[in-house]
Amino acid sequence: MKILHNARVYTLDPKMPVASVVVIDYGQIIAVGGEELLVAFAAGHNYDLGGRVVLPGLTDAHLHLQHYALALQKIDCETDTIEECLHKVSEQVGKSGPVEWILGHGWNHNVWGRWPSASDLDRISPSNPVYLTAKSLHASWVNSAALKLANISSGTTNPKDGQIQRGDNGQPTGILLENASTIVADHVPTPSVEELAIAIEKAQPILWQMGLTGVHDFDGRDCFMALQQLE
């Protein structure tokens, strides 16, 4: 039994909006009230919260749990320099299979002072296809292996509402703008329900740390099936 005391507990109960003690037994709250509970449950283990605030578990009213969980598995590309980002990519390549996709998100060419290129990635990932989305989500950065898998060459026409960035020689630079990103994204393998369940399970403690104990999820059938497996 755990007794949290010396706290400011907001109960959301109009009859007792604020309390100072919470008693927990086998993962269930069995009592909420004042310091008198310290006497009533004297056998419990006391935890002095030092006046900290305690709130009921929060429920996110609109969360894409599948996308959030999978995003946590990607390389964090929001770095101050392009060299830092490339170092992170290189580390991931070293942990991956020979043709496994390398995924990341968050780079910002405005911070780096220039657009990155496929050749930057080719030096550290000549075989593994790399697909890194920009922080704005309006661009992606890929290497030559990814361009080859997606059949993007100098002769590839721009898709509707998208642009393949090209160099002076007409060759793709490795930057895909707006809808052009989908040409490569469509070749990234879709996670299985089992893989998605593992990703969600790993994401769960992070959500707990934010105070979230429930979510309204807006993803599709695979996410629902993964949640069924976890349940």
DAUR-V195705 format. One record per backbone hydrogen bond with DSSP energy under -0.5 kcal/mol. NH is the residue of the N-H (numbers start at 1). CO is the residue of the C=O. If there is no record, write none. Layout:
nh: <NH NH>
co: <CO CO>
This chain:
nh: <2 3 4 4 5 5 7 8 9 9 10 10 11 11 12 14 16 17 19 20 21 22 23 24 24 25 28 30 30 31 33 37 38 39 39 40 41 42 44 45 46 47 49 49 51 52 54 56 58 60 60 63 65 68 69 70 71 72 73 74 75 77 77 79 85 86 87 88 89 90 91 92 93 94 95 95 96 96 100 102 103 104 105 106 107 111 112 113 114 118 120 121 122 123 124 125 131 132 133 134 135 137 140 141 142 143 147 148 149 150 151 152 153 156 162 163 165 165 167 170 173 174 176 176 177 178 179 180 181 182 183 184 184 185 186 187 188 196 197 198 199 200 201 202 203 204 205 206 207 208 209 210 210 211 212 213 213 214 216 217 218 224 225 226 227 228 229 230 231>
co: <24 45 2 22 3 47 20 52 7 19 8 54 9 17 17 12 13 14 9 33 33 4 31 2 22 28 25 23 28 23 21 34 35 35 36 36 37 39 41 1 44 3 5 47 6 49 8 10 211 58 214 216 63 64 65 66 67 68 70 71 103 75 105 77 81 82 83 84 85 86 87 88 89 90 91 92 92 93 97 129 101 131 75 133 133 108 108 109 109 173 117 117 118 119 121 121 102 141 104 139 107 134 176 132 174 130 143 144 145 146 148 147 151 153 159 177 163 175 171 167 165 165 140 174 163 138 161 177 178 179 180 180 181 181 182 184 185 192 193 194 195 196 197 198 199 200 201 203 203 204 205 206 207 208 207 58 211 58 60 215 63 220 221 222 223 224 225 226 227>
